[in-house]
Amino acid sequence: MQPVDEYLAEILAAIVPLPPRELSLADAYGAVLADDVTAQWPLPPFDNSAMDGYAVRAAEVAGAPLTLPVDGEIAAGDTSGRALTPGTCIQIMTGAPLPAGADAIVQFELTDSGPERVLIREPVEAGTHVRARGGDAAPGDLLLARGTRIGAVALGLLAAAGLASVVARPRPRVTVISTGDELIEPGQPLVPGQIWESNSVMLAAAARQAGCPVIRYPVVRDRAEAVLAAVQHAMASCDLLVTSGGVSMGGEHDVVKAALSRLGTIGFRKVAMQPGMPQGFGLVGDGVPIFTLPGNPVSSYVSFQLFVAPALDKFQDLEPKRMARRQAVLAGPARSPMDKRSFLRGILSQQAGGADRVTPVSGQMSNQLASLARANALIIVPEAVTALPAGEVVDVLELP
């Protein structure tokens, strides 16, 4: 059996990052910047008001309370280039440009206004409620560093900086295919011997959670020709393929192995882990990576998080992400087969003033999806260990 870490290293060595390309802001969410982004203009581009109130010279209201005549109004979007006449004030709205000569805003709450004059009850210092030109960023300032994954705030900053597009590595496109004569689409009636298909639904959601656009194929029946046709069709429009089922270690119904062996680039192997021992990985078509995951749902999901998720990061030239790893005290005994690294489902909980604790869930068989839904962590049992007592300190991986 191949060690887990060796198998992951083999996968990552085969993944080539996607080339950067210019993406519009509409397409840039989730992409990874290929270069630093610096400010080309000051942000904000002009002095403006941070409050609704009155634009004043701070020195002229130092003796407040006092009354000043109101010389009109400036609203947000006003481009007239107003100037403040000495001895007066101008009513101003939030975001409106500060008139020349003004250096402070007296907010409405500190005034009693009339139609033509306003009583300013308290003095203000220069700069009060003024958003200074370039106060957020000056030309040449670094806004976002190379390697930043573009989220909502980063996207807003790019727009605020006046950029309509950026050069970035796009999100990898994922296609998920499940195979099996026993599988029926959820919502359809079952007959004895059939089950509702869940793996592709779950794996597609996991890929979306990892930030990728996903296509989920309808169930493909256990026919080598059908599997081969689905894979050949899918690989033309995706960056990574994931199949589930048909890769067990023997038997005439291992249709994924039978179909893909014709492409001659897929390596099927046993990985020293539980759940998820039967694995396949290789390249098809013009170098599209394909993962052939086992059909049991827990095996399939754990395999995705351990192997596929890091590969998705490598596509965007990021340090391959691992599930957050921490230590916790085992709240109950755990068992594992010899020479396999076990990933047992557990519930990780924080203890006030004490060490984290992790409790193995009941139901550790690889088909038991309900127990996976109750878990929030995987308990790692090393290959040379077959039993761990309660109270042992163990490594755990936090599930996303």
Secondary structure, DSSP 8 states (H G I E B T S, - for coil): -B-HHHHHHHHHHH------EEEEGGG-TT-EESS-EE-SS-BSSS-EESSSEEEE-GGGGTT-SEEEEEEEEE-TT--S--B--TT-EEEE-TT-B--BT--EEEEGGGEEE-SSEEEE-S---TTTTEE-TTSSB-TT-EEE-TT-B--HHHHHHHHHTT-SEEEEE----EEEEEB-TTEE-TTS---TT-EE--HHHHHHHHHHHTT--EEE---B-S-HHHHHHHHHHHGGG-SEEEEESS-SSS-TT-HHHHHHTTTT-EEEEEBSEES--EEEEEEETTTEEEEEE-SSHHHHHHHIIIIIHHHHHHHTT-------EEEEEESS-EE--TTSEEEEEEEEE--TTS--EEEE-S--STT-HHHHHH-SEEEEE-TT-SEE-TT-EEEEEE--
